[in-house]
Amino acid sequence: MGESGRRGKSRGLLRAVVVDTTAFRVSRDYRLLLSGGVISRIGSQMTLVALPLQMYRFTGSPWQVGLLGLAEFLPFALLSLFGGVISDRGDRRHVLIGSQTAMALIIGTLAVTSGTGTAGPVLLYALAAATGAASAFDAPVRQALLVQVVPKEYLRSAVSLSYGIVQATVVLGPALGGFMVAWFGFTAVYALDAVTFAALIVTVAMVRHRAPAAPPSGRPSVLSSLAESFRFVRRERAVLGSFGIDLVAMTFGMPRALFPVLALHVYHVGPEGTGLMLSAVSFGALAAALTTGWLGRVRRLGRVVVLAVLVWGAAIALAGTMTGFVAALVCLAVAGAADSVSAVCRSTVVQTVTTDEMRGRMSAMYILVVGSGPYLGDMEAGAVGSLYSPRVSVSSGGLISMVGAVLIAVACPQLYRFDSDDYPTRSADAAEVPAGTAEGRQPSATDPVEIAD
């Protein structure tokens, strides 16, 4: 084989492994949303570090620090489905700009009150709750809009790349936030975060977006729209299975509440060990997200979801048995990688099955399920850990996740049998696509192939 042949083979292998960036290349609107979102998310991750640190400085109570997450999650959980309805009723750009502006004002208030010395625990709880309420309208429309501007044949590319970018911001943002707090203080972090919202506001305003078409007989009521979304989930068992399998995996197999106990009293690695355990999951997820090029050749994504959750559960169960800290970190990284693959495939399944007029509501449900699981998991892991031991809690949770994945695959066979070829490719009118890249293009190495029965 000549030198050019070897180079071509290497490039082909690289394309088959590295995350597919086609969606970024073919869609101007996707590039705008992704670029603005990266800047905005880094700022938000910085605040996620600063806010708990500031609360701990005020109170000295880990319990009160933990309540910050609850204060933010409750309004998000109560309002997110309504946020999905709103995002399906008009120009999604306007909803996203409004929610981003509200969040910038909230974080700006944090900056001003911290700078003037008027901030306190009650104000931090109130502003955390306000952030959760704004996120209920921000998160569903952001996901729906991101998918809407990409032709369906490049949906997997968009989901994989977006997930990888999010994981990168989760790694970079907190590190930058900790540095900023240490060197410049809380006020500087909040002020910088407030400014980063402008990036997404500007890029969203530049998006060429068409609002969902109104139904011929006029718009139904909000409650009717919510009822319609529940009927849709009940009817589309692949979507229901995607929601259920993630909820089971996160409720029983995400033992993050036990990481401090494991670090301090099992592995004896100090508080730094807690951060390393959390980082191990994120690094594994990031590594997997950046090597999802192979998913572009897979049609049977439901089988990948079930297999990934089985690997997740097995890795978590093994982590609970490890006597060495490094070995536990390796298991957690493997679990994070499996969760990354599962998340990309589940999101692709949901967005493929969902029609455009339902996309905001389904995005809201998806985000609510994904957000609820870890909070339920904290309670489950803490309860079992208190009754038995942290190790038993971690290992049993991983095993239950595996059993749950099998049961859901049986109860929702449409998920396991999901085939992307069963859903017609949407026309490329939602985004500009260069000639030769849409329907009628020549087959390539990234075209879907079937996983053998």
N, C-alpha and C positions, 0 to 999 in steps of 0.2 A: 504494500500500500504506500502510495506516495505521500509526500509531506502535506499537500493540499487535502488529500483524502483523510489523513489523520486529524488535520485541523477541523475539517467538516464534521467528522465523527465526534470530536470533542465538543464542538459547538452544539451538535444535536443532543449529546448527553447532558450538556449544561442546560439547554432549553427544557429538557424533560424533567429536570430536578428543580431548578430555581423557579421561584414564584413567577407566574405569567403576568407580564405587565401590558398585555395587549389593550386592555380597557383604558389604561392611562394614555396610551398612544392614540387611540382612535376617537376618544371622546373629550372634546374641549371642556364641556361642563363637568365631567368627572374629574378632570385635572384641577379645575377651579375649586370644586368642593373638597377634594382630598387635600390640596395645598392649604386652603384656609383652615380646614379641620385639624391638620397637624399642629399648626401654631396655636390654635385655640385649646386643643387637648393638652399640649405641654404646659400651658398656663394653668389649666384646671388641675393637672397632676401636681403642680407645685403647691397649689392651695390645699390639696388633699394631705400634704405633709405639714403645712404650716398650721392649719386649723386645729388638728388634734394637739400639736405641740403647744399652741397658745392656750388651749383649754386646760392642758395639764399644768402649765405654768400658773394659771389662775387658781386651780382647785387642788392639784396634787393627787387627784383621784382617778385611777384607771377606769373605774366604773362610770364616772361622769364623762370621761373621754369616749367610752363606748357608746354612750347615749347619743353622741353626735351623729353617728351612723343611723341610729334609729330615728332621730329627729328629721333627718334628710329623707330616709326611705319611706316613712309613713305617708307624707303628702304625695310623694312620687307614686306609690302604690295606689292611692285613692284616686289620683287624677290621670294616670297614664292612659287608661282606656279612653277617657274623654279627649285626651290629647290626640289619640289616634283618630277619633271621629272628626275632630277639627281639621286634622291634616288631610282628610279625604274630602273636605267640603269647599276647598278653594285653592288659591295659588299657594303652594307649599313654601315658596320663597318668602312670602309675607309672614307666614307663621314662624319660620325659622329666624328671620330677621327680628321679629318681635321677641321671641324667647331669648335670643342672644343679647339683645339690648337689655332685657330685664335682668339677665344674669350679670351683665357688665355693671349695671347699677347696684346690684346686690354686693358684688365683690368690691366695687368702688366704695360702698358704705363701710365695708370692713376696713379698707385702707384708711379712710378718713377717721373712723372711730379709734382705730389702733394708733394712728399718728397723733391724735389729740388726747389719748389716754382715757377715753370714755367707753371703751369696749369692756365687756364683762361676760361672765358665763351665760346669763339670760339672753343677752344680745347675740352671742355666738349661736345658741340654740335656735333663736328666731331666724337668724340669717341662713343657718343650715337648712331649716325647714323651707324657707323661701326659695333656696336654691333647688331643693327637691321638687317643689311645685313647678318651678320654671323648667326643670329637666323633663317633667312629665309631658310637656309640649315640645321640647327640643329634641329629645332622643327619637321618638317615633318618626317625626317628619324628616329628621336628618337621614335616618336609614332609608325611609321610603323614597326620598328625593335622590339619594345617592344611587339607588338601584334604578330609578326611573330614567335616568339620563344615560344608561348604558344599554345597548342592544342585548337581547336575551342570550345570544350566542356567546357573549363575553361576560355573562353574569358571574361565572365561576372565577374568572380573572379578577373582576372587581371585588368580589367578596374576599378572595384570598389576599389580594394586595391590601385592601382596607384593614383586614384583621391583622396582618403583619405590621402595618403602620401603627395601629392602635397599640399593639404589644411593644413596639419600639418606644412609643411615648410613655408607656407605663414604666419602662426601664429608665429612660432619660429624664422624664419630668420629676419624679421623686428625688433623684440624685441632685438635680439642679435646684429643686426646692429646699433641700436640706442645706446645700451650700449657701443659698441666698439668705435663709433664716440665720445661719451662723455668722455671716459676714455683714449683712445689711439690715436684718430684722424683719418682723412680720409686715410692717407697712409697705416696704419695698416689694415683697412677694405679692401682696394683694394688688398693689398698684400696677405691677407688671402684668398680672393675670387679667385685670380689668382691660388693659390696653390690647391684649391678645384677642379679645372677642371681636375687635374691629376687623381683624384679618378675615374671619369667616363672614361677617356682615358684608364686607366689600365684595368678596368673591361670590357670595350667594346672589347679590344684586346684579352680578354680571352673567348669571346663568340664564340660558334661553329655555325657559320652563313653560309648559302648558299645564294649566290646572285640570284636574279630573273633570270629565264631562258630567253635568248634572243629569239625574235620571229624568226621563221624559215626563213623568207625572209630578215633578217637583221633588224637593228633598224631604226624606222622612225625618221624623223627630230624632233627637239624640238617643233616646232610649230604644227606638226602633232600630237605629243604626247599630247600637251595641248588641241588641238581640240578633240582628242579622250576622254580626261577626261571630257570635257564639254558634249560630246554626252552621256557618261556614266551617268552623273548626270541627264541629261534630260530624259534618258530612265528609270533609277532606281528612281521612284518617292518617294520611302521611304527615299532615301538619300536626294533628293531635299527637301522633307518635313522636314527632320531633320535640314538641313541648314536653311530653311526659318523660322521655328518656333523659333529657337534660335535667329536669327537676329531680328525678331519682338520683342521678349521678352526683349532683351538687348537694342535695340534702343529706345523703348518706356518705358520700365519698370525698367531701371537702372539709378536712379537719383543721382549718386555719385557726380556729379558736384554741386549739391545743398546741399550736406551735410554740407559744411562750413557755408553756409547762414542759414540753419536750426539750426545748433548748436549755432551760434552766435546771431541771430536775432529772432528766433522763440522759441527755447527752453532755450536760455540764459544759456548755459552750458559751454561756453568758447571753446577755441581751442581743449581742451581735448575731448570734445564731438564729434568732427569730427572723431577723431581716434576711439572712441567707436562705432560710427555708422558703420564705415568700418569694425571694428572687429566683430560687431554683425552679419553681413552677413557671414563673414569667419567662425565664431564659429558655426553658424547654418549649414553651408555647411560641416564643419568637422564632427559635430555630426551625420549628416545624412549619410555621406560617411562611417563612422565607424559602422553603423548599417544597412548595406544594405544586410545582409545575406538573407533576405526574397526575394530579387530580383532573387536569384538563382532558385526559384521555379516558376518564372513567364515566360510564353511564349510570351504573348501579350504585348511586351514592348512599342509598339507605343501608346497604350492606357494609359500606365503609363506616357509617355512623355507629352501627351496632358493634362492629369489630373494635372501633376506636374506644367506645365506652367500656368494652370488656378489658382492653389493655389498660385504660385509666383505672378501673377497679382493681385489677391485678397489681398494678404498680403501687397504688395506695396501700393495698393489703400487705404487700411486701415491705413497704416503708415502715409499717407498724412493727415488723418483726426484726428490723435491722438493729444490731447492737453498735455499729459504727456510724458516726455522724455523716461522713462522706458518702457512705453507701446509701444512707437515707436521702441525702441530697440528690444522688443519681436517680433513685426511684421517683422522687418528686419531679425531677426534670423530665423523666420519661412520661409521667402522668400529665405534665403540662403539655408535652408534645402531642400526646393522644387527644387531649381536650381541644387543642388547637385544630387538629384535623377534623374532629367531631363538630366543632363550632362552624368551621367553613362549610362543611357538607350540610349541616342542619340548616344554616342560613340560606344556602343555595336551594335546598329542597323547598323551604317555606316560600322564598321569593319566586321560585319557578311555578309553584302551584297557585300562588296568589294572583288574582286579577288586579289590574291597576286601580280600579275603584275601591278595592279592599286593602290596598297595600299599607296605608297608614295605620289602620286598625290592627292588621296582622303584625306589623312592626311593633306596635305598642304592646300587644300580647306577648310577642317574642321577648321583648326587652323586659317586661314585667316578670316573665318566667325566669329568664336568665338572672335578673336581679334578686328575685325572691330566694332562689336555691341556696346561695351562700349564707344568707341570714338564717334560714331554717337549718342549714347545716351547722352553723355555730351553736344553735340550741341543742341539736341532736348530739353533736360531738361532745359538748360540755356535759350533757346529762349522762350519757353513757360513760364518759370518762370519770365522772364523780361516783357513779354506781360501781364501776369495776376498776378500770385503770386507763390511762391515756393510750397505751399500746393496744389494749383490747378494743377501745373505741375506734382507733384508726383502722386496724385490720378488719374488724367486723363491718365497718362502714364500706370499705372497699369490696368486700365479698357481697354485701347486700346490693351494692351498685351493679355488680356483675349479674346477680340473679334478676334484679329489676330490669336490666337491659334485655335479657332473654324473654322475660314475661311480656314486656311491651312489644317486642318483635312479634310475639305470638298473638297478642291482643290487637295489634295494628299492623297486619301483614302488608298493608299498602306502603308503609314506610320501608320495610325490608325489601319489598319488590320494586321500589321506586326506580323508574327508568326515565332518564331525561328525554329520550326519544319519543316518549308518550305525550310530550307537551310540545305543541308547534312553536317554532321559533318566531318571536315577535318581529315585526318589520322594523327596519332600522331607522324609523322616522323620529325616534326619541333622541337621537344623537347623530352627529355627523360621522359618517364612516367612509374612509377612503375607498376608492374603487378597488374591487378585487378582494375586499375583506369581509363582505357580508354574504348574503345568499348567492350561490353561483360561483363561489371562490373555489380554487383548486384544493383538494384534500391536503392536509398537512399532518405533521407528527403530533399535533395537539388535538386532532379530532377525537371525539369520544370513542372508546372501545368498550366492549361488554366484559364484565367480570364473569368468568365461567360459573355455570350453575354447579 
